[in-house]
Structures are given as C-alpha cells and as structure tokens.
Amino acid sequence: MAKGWFRSKQGKLLYCCYNVFGDERAKTLGPAKMTDEEGWVKVGEFGLGQLVGRPDPVNATFGEVLEHWLAYGKTKTGEEKDDSTTRTEERNARNYLSHWADRVAKDIEPLGIQQWLDKQSYGMRSKRRSMMSAV
C-alpha cells in the first residue's frame, strides 16, 4: 500500500501524504471513528495511494504546466511541431516565461500578465501573449 498515514481532525479521518515537492496533502475519508482497515479500504477506493510523491494538480505552478506543454510538442491539430519551432519555444520559455514559473498557474491574474506584457518590447508582445495563452 502507499506511504501515507491517517490523522483525525475535527471528527474526520484524513489520509495524508507528501507530494514530490514535499508538500503535505490530505483527503477526508469519513468519520474519525473509522478503523485503519476501513481507512485503507477507502484509500484504495479513491485511488489515493497513487497521489503519494506526485505533484498536486490543483496547485500546479506555471512552470510545471509549461514543461508539460513543451513536452507535448504538437500543434493544435495534433501534428508534430518542426524542430526549429520547438527550439524557439523552449528558448522563449526559458528566457521570458520563466518569470511566471514559481507561481500557481490558476492564481495568475490577467491584469498581472498584461502589466508584464506592457514591459516587453512592442514587437514581441503578441508572440509572448500567444504563447502564454497556449500554455
């Protein structure tokens, strides 16, 4: 079984584990009066054992999303991108979009992006806006 543990809090039994970043995550399984055996059954039913050591999808950083987008390497239509396009996107991601890498992706506000774009060179704003949108 997965490397997780149980904790009772406010009358609930929680399944706790750490993701790859060392952040503790918890999921409510049911009432605190559940036995460990009943708790492990719930862990199996919910598939929570698979979450141990995995990134938290709810709090994914922009950098994590960007890495997945770059690794996908396909166009909107599903065709493989040219090598030159892939290299250009990787360079732009490293040089410009890395500004957002440590921020939780879902918490990035449009106004913050616009203010960042306004500081970019005029000729590249559209390209960077498009890339941010694609990611």
N, C-alpha and C positions, 0 to 999 in steps of 0.2 A: 504494500500500500504506500501511498505518497508520504513524504516527510512533512506532515502538518501536525497541528495539535488543536485541542479543544480548549475553550475558555468560556466560562459563564459570565454574562454581563446583563444586568437589568432583566433577569428572568429568562434569558435566551441562551441557547447553546450556540457558540460561534466556532466555525472551523477557521483556523488561522494558518497562514503560510507566508513565506517570503518570495518575492519575485526576483528576477535576475539583478535588479538594481539594489537589492537589499531592503526594499520597502515592504513592510508588513501589510498583508491584505487579510480581510476577514469576511466571512459569509455566514449569515444566520441560517441555522439548520432547523431550529424548532425550540421548544421549551427547554429550560435548563435542567429539568428533571429527566431528560433523555439519558440513557446509559451510553457509555463509549461505543458499545457494539451497535446500538441504534444509530449513533452519530456516524460511524464508519459506513453503515448502510446508506445513509443519506449522502455522504461524501461520494460514494460510488454512483448513486442515482443521478446526482447533479454533475458528475464528471469533474469534481473539484480537484482531484488528485493531479489532473493534467495541468493545473494552473501553477503548481509549485515550480519555481525557478523560471517562470515565463513573464514577459513584460505585461504590464497592466494595460489592456486595450482602452479602458476608459480614460486613462491619464497618459496616453501616448504623447511623447514630445514630437514637435515638428520635425526634429532630426530623425527620429525613428520612422515617421511616415515618409519623409524624404528618401531615406535609404531604401525602403520598400518600393517607392515609386521609381527610383533609379534602377533598382534590380529588375523590375518588371520588364523594362526595355522594349515596350511595344507602343505603337501608335493607338489612337482612338479606335481605329478599325481592327486592331489586333495584329497588324503586320509588324515584323521586326524593324526596329529603327536602324538607320545606317550607322556605321561605326563613328563617323565624324560627328553626327548628331549626338550620339551617346557621350562622346568625349567632351563636346561643348557643354552639354547639360551637366555633366559631372564637374567640369571646371566652374561653371556658373554657380552650381550648388555649393561648392567648396568656397568660392570667393565672395559670394553675395548672400545666398540664402542661409548660410551657416549662422548669420545674425540671429535667426529665429530658432536655432537647433535645440536649445535647452528649455524652450517654453512649451507648456502643454498646448498641443495643437488646437483643441476645442476652445481654449481660453483666449486665443489671439483675436483681438478686436479689429474689425475692418478699418476703423479710424487710425489705429496704430500702423497698419500696413500702408495706408495712404500717406501718413506722415513720413514713413520710411521711404516710400517711393518718391515723394517730393524732394528728398535729399539726394536722389540718384541723378545721374546725368540724364538730360532731357531725352536723348536718343535711345536710351536703354530702358526707360520706364515701362514701355509697352511690353517688351520682351520679359522683363522681370515680373510684371503683373501677370502675364500669361502663364509663366512657369509656376508662380505661387498658386494661381487658380488651378492649374493641372494637378499639382501635388495635393 
